Amino acid sequence: MQSYWETSTYSAPSDLLIIGSGLTGLLCAYHYAQRFPTRKVRILERGPFPFGASTRNAGFACFGSPTELLDDLRELGENDTLKRVEMRVKGLEFYRSTFNPDDYDFNKRGGWEIFRLSESHIVENAKDRLDYLNQLLTPILNERVYDVDKDINRFGAEIYPEGFHNPHEGQLHPGKLCRLIDKAIRQLGVEIVNGIEIETIENTSDEVILLDKSGFAWKAAQCIVATNGLTKSLFPDENIEPARGQILMTSPIPELKWKGTFHIDRGYFYFRNVENRLLLGGGRHLDVLGERSSERVTSEKIQTELEQLLKTLLPKANYKVDMRWSGIMAFGAKNEKAPRVEALSDNLVLAARLGGMGVAIAPEVSKQAVNLFS
Ligand SMILES: Cc1cc2nc3c(=O)[nH]c(=O)nc-3n(C[C@H](O)[C@H](O)[C@H](O)COP(=O)(O)OP(=O)(O)OC[C@H]3O[C@@H](n4cnc5c(N)ncnc54)[C@H](O)[C@@H]3O)c2cc1C
């Protein structure tokens, strides 16, 4: 039973309710509040803070490595691949132009795709197609994108001596980025209520009612569902599957040579420096079914694979693994990577399935979601 005071403040109906305070939810609030400054926006988040992938990712500001994009070109064709790259590039540009890059530790150190010693055929094939890829991407980046780097051995690992360098790639601090957007939207009047897990959505022509775990009904004229890897519990028929990504981080390594962002195995493994620690993640492709999970835990199988790769990358360094964690991404059942941005009715919009480069696409996904409302 609520008091009059509560129903006229904390739980009063709003114009827009957003489920989920990850990057997509936060940015939906940002775009909506900019577009409709007098409307009341409230975000409902199950966790004490953003509790999905947005604060648990690797912090790559990236738009695709050569072999990954060549795979996409084969599967999707030029139009869809380029549309996706453009969304990522625009998204990263949005962060840089909206916030001070120093405030979210953005650093354009460049990125590399590197290869194992046994992968010379993959490198040679990709080299043959590099000019074609550069021609396609130059109109989006306004500059040549990828070059062959013939001195990968300077990083001190036993890997293939040639790789690809992309000077446009950078790294960022995802936690700081979320907090910046959080601060910006609160200044626009957006409310964020934490500890609210929505279990059911009821939708009539002029109202959306969200029932939380305690049975309380939150009401609004419109709603955006930004629950990414947890969407299935609200919409079991949606082609959105959870996909866990695991990470480990070493202790500080004073002589660390890997400075930048690095992709290996078509992006299924990735690593970067965080100051002088190495953060290494991925390996989901080695246990696809096991990692189709929304449990925020790590598994011995994937962590062992990560540690094995760490030995190749840091053959002579002294370090220990200081931290391990996982986060939940979302893909389609057949590994579809395109986001699902769709009006499910006149007043209910879905903005989910952000895939593995969701930091980059969240600004465009959320803009598209908000544009679905009149
Ligand atoms: C390990 C890992 C590494 C990654 N690395 C990168 C990278 O380097 N670069 C990159 O671009 N992308 C990366 N990604 C992907 C990127 O993090 C995601 O695509 C992006 O953060 C998705 O944002 P989102 O807001 O859509 O989803 P999320 O951040 O998952 O947010 C969804 C929110 O909804 C909340 N929620 C869910 N269900 C409910 C409910 N029923 N009621 C209330 N709240 C609910 C959750 O608690 C969560 O806060 C990585 C992901 C992982 C897991």
The ligand as an SDF file (V2000), in Angstrom:
LIG
                    3D

 53 58  0  0  0  0  0  0  0  0999 V2000
   33.1490   -9.5230  -21.4490 C   0  0  0  0  0  0  0  0  0  0  0  0
   32.6180   -8.5190  -22.4210 C   0  0  0  0  0  0  0  0  0  0  0  0
   33.5030   -7.7480  -23.1700 C   0  0  0  0  0  0  0  0  0  0  0  0
   33.0160   -6.8030  -24.0720 C   0  0  0  0  0  0  0  0  0  0  0  0
   33.8960   -5.9610  -24.6770 N   0  0  0  0  0  0  0  0  0  0  0  0
   33.4340   -4.9650  -25.4520 C   0  0  0  0  0  0  0  0  0  0  0  0
   34.3200   -4.0050  -25.9820 C   0  0  0  0  0  0  0  0  0  0  0  0
   35.5120   -4.0230  -25.6830 O   0  0  0  0  0  0  0  0  0  0  0  0
   33.8310   -3.0520  -26.8110 N   0  0  0  0  0  0  0  0  0  0  0  0
   32.4980   -3.0090  -27.1390 C   0  0  0  0  0  0  0  0  0  0  0  0
   32.1040   -2.1490  -27.9490 O   0  0  0  0  0  0  0  0  0  0  0  0
   31.6120   -3.8700  -26.5940 N   0  0  0  0  0  0  0  0  0  0  0  0
   32.0480   -4.8300  -25.7500 C   0  0  0  0  0  0  0  0  0  0  0  0
   31.1710   -5.6980  -25.1760 N   0  0  0  0  0  0  0  0  0  0  0  0
   29.7420   -5.5760  -25.5070 C   0  0  0  0  0  0  0  0  0  0  0  0
   29.0800   -4.4060  -24.7800 C   0  0  0  0  0  0  0  0  0  0  0  0
   29.5280   -4.3500  -23.4450 O   0  0  0  0  0  0  0  0  0  0  0  0
   27.5550   -4.5750  -24.8130 C   0  0  0  0  0  0  0  0  0  0  0  0
   27.1140   -4.8350  -26.1300 O   0  0  0  0  0  0  0  0  0  0  0  0
   26.8550   -3.3080  -24.3210 C   0  0  0  0  0  0  0  0  0  0  0  0
   27.3720   -2.9180  -23.0730 O   0  0  0  0  0  0  0  0  0  0  0  0
   25.3580   -3.5650  -24.2160 C   0  0  0  0  0  0  0  0  0  0  0  0
   24.7670   -2.4770  -23.5550 O   0  0  0  0  0  0  0  0  0  0  0  0
   23.2360   -2.5640  -23.1280 P   0  0  0  0  0  0  0  0  0  0  0  0
   22.9350   -1.3600  -22.3520 O   0  0  0  0  0  0  0  0  0  0  0  0
   22.4020   -2.8610  -24.3260 O   0  0  0  0  0  0  0  0  0  0  0  0
   23.1550   -3.8660  -22.2240 O   0  0  0  0  0  0  0  0  0  0  0  0
   23.6400   -4.0790  -20.7190 P   0  0  0  0  0  0  0  0  0  0  0  0
   24.8100   -3.2660  -20.3990 O   0  0  0  0  0  0  0  0  0  0  0  0
   23.7240   -5.5420  -20.5200 O   0  0  0  0  0  0  0  0  0  0  0  0
   22.4450   -3.4640  -19.8830 O   0  0  0  0  0  0  0  0  0  0  0  0
   21.2230   -4.1160  -19.6730 C   0  0  0  0  0  0  0  0  0  0  0  0
   20.7250   -3.6340  -18.3210 C   0  0  0  0  0  0  0  0  0  0  0  0
   19.3970   -4.0940  -18.1220 O   0  0  0  0  0  0  0  0  0  0  0  0
   19.2620   -4.4980  -16.7710 C   0  0  0  0  0  0  0  0  0  0  0  0
   18.1410   -5.4380  -16.7390 N   0  0  0  0  0  0  0  0  0  0  0  0
   18.0440   -6.5990  -17.4300 C   0  0  0  0  0  0  0  0  0  0  0  0
   16.8550   -7.1820  -17.1970 N   0  0  0  0  0  0  0  0  0  0  0  0
   16.1800   -6.3650  -16.3460 C   0  0  0  0  0  0  0  0  0  0  0  0
   14.8830   -6.4200  -15.7510 C   0  0  0  0  0  0  0  0  0  0  0  0
   14.0450   -7.4310  -15.9920 N   0  0  0  0  0  0  0  0  0  0  0  0
   14.5010   -5.4120  -14.9250 N   0  0  0  0  0  0  0  0  0  0  0  0
   15.3420   -4.3670  -14.6770 C   0  0  0  0  0  0  0  0  0  0  0  0
   16.5840   -4.2660  -15.2130 N   0  0  0  0  0  0  0  0  0  0  0  0
   16.9920   -5.2530  -16.0480 C   0  0  0  0  0  0  0  0  0  0  0  0
   20.6070   -5.1390  -16.4510 C   0  0  0  0  0  0  0  0  0  0  0  0
   20.8380   -5.2210  -15.0680 O   0  0  0  0  0  0  0  0  0  0  0  0
   21.5620   -4.2000  -17.1680 C   0  0  0  0  0  0  0  0  0  0  0  0
   22.0060   -3.1510  -16.3470 O   0  0  0  0  0  0  0  0  0  0  0  0
   31.6130   -6.6540  -24.2680 C   0  0  0  0  0  0  0  0  0  0  0  0
   30.7270   -7.4190  -23.5120 C   0  0  0  0  0  0  0  0  0  0  0  0
   31.2200   -8.3370  -22.5900 C   0  0  0  0  0  0  0  0  0  0  0  0
   30.2580   -9.1410  -21.7640 C   0  0  0  0  0  0  0  0  0  0  0  0
  1  2  1  0
  2  3  1  0
  2 52  2  0
  3  4  2  0
  4  5  1  0
  4 50  1  0
  5  6  2  0
  6  7  1  0
  6 13  1  0
  7  8  2  0
  7  9  1  0
  9 10  1  0
 10 11  2  0
 10 12  1  0
 12 13  2  0
 13 14  1  0
 14 15  1  0
 14 50  1  0
 15 16  1  0
 16 17  1  0
 16 18  1  0
 18 19  1  0
 18 20  1  0
 20 21  1  0
 20 22  1  0
 22 23  1  0
 23 24  1  0
 24 25  2  0
 24 26  1  0
 24 27  1  0
 27 28  1  0
 28 29  2  0
 28 30  1  0
 28 31  1  0
 31 32  1  0
 32 33  1  0
 33 34  1  0
 33 48  1  0
 34 35  1  0
 35 36  1  0
 35 46  1  0
 36 37  1  0
 36 45  1  0
 37 38  2  0
 38 39  1  0
 39 40  1  0
 39 45  2  0
 40 41  1  0
 40 42  2  0
 42 43  1  0
 43 44  2  0
 44 45  1  0
 46 47  1  0
 46 48  1  0
 48 49  1  0
 50 51  2  0
 51 52  1  0
 52 53  1  0
M  END
$$$$
